[in-house]
């Protein structure tokens, strides 16, 4: 596992996950999953893990909705996916 410094995320513990860029949420969820599988690391903050899971599932639902609507061009589809991911 790669070293992850969560000291810089202490201020994010009380923020909504939607205030955090997608990449940071992914990083924290991967860290959590490695910890859950037995990695010798500190336990992540359960509240932050919950916020990150909510954030990720909301984004997946939004993307799924876009994928099931076939009334747009490829460029429009790509643009909508980028909007979803950038609306972190």
N, C-alpha and C positions, 0 to 999 in steps of 0.2 A: 504494500500500500504506500502511496506517496504521502509525504508529510503534509499536513494541512494545519494552517494556523487559524484558529477560530477566535483568537483574541480580538481581531479587528471586527468580528461579527457581534461582539457583546452588545453594541448599541442597537443591533437589529433584533435582539431577542424580544423586545416589546413592540416592534413594528409589525404591521401587516406584511405578510410575505409578498404581496403585490408591489411593495416598495423596493424590492430587491431584484436585480437583474436575473434573468433566467439561468444564466451560467452559474451563478452563486447558489441558486436553489438546487440545481443539478449536482453541484459539488457537495453540498451538505447532505443531500439524499444518498449519494454514493457513499459518503463517509458513514452515515447512519447504517446503511446496509452492510458495510464491511464490519462495523462494530457489532451489529446484530448477529453476524455470522461468526463472531468470535475473535475478531482482530484485537490485538492488545493496544487499545486506544481508549481515550476518555469517552464516557457515555455522552452523546449529544443531548442538548436541552430538549426534553420531551415536548415542551410547548412550541419551540421553533420547528421541530420535526413535524408536528401537527399542522402548523401554518404552511410549511413547505409542501406537505402532501395535499392540503387543500388547494394551494396554488397550482401544483402540477396537474391535479385532476380537473380543475377548472379549465386550464389551458388545453388539456386533451379533449375535454367535452367541446370546447369551442372549435378546435381543429376538426374533430369528428363531424360537427355540424357543417363546416365548410366543405368537407370531403363528400358529404352526402347530397349537397346541393349542386346539381349539374347544369346550372343555368348561367355559367360564366365562362369566359375564355381562360386559357392556361395562364396568361399574364395576370388576369384579375384574381385567379385562384392563388397564385404565388404572392401577389400583393396582399391579399387578405390574410394568408398564413403569416407573412412578415409582420403585419399589423398586430396580429394576436400575440406573437412572440415579443414584439417590441413594446407592448402595452403593459410590461411588467411594472 
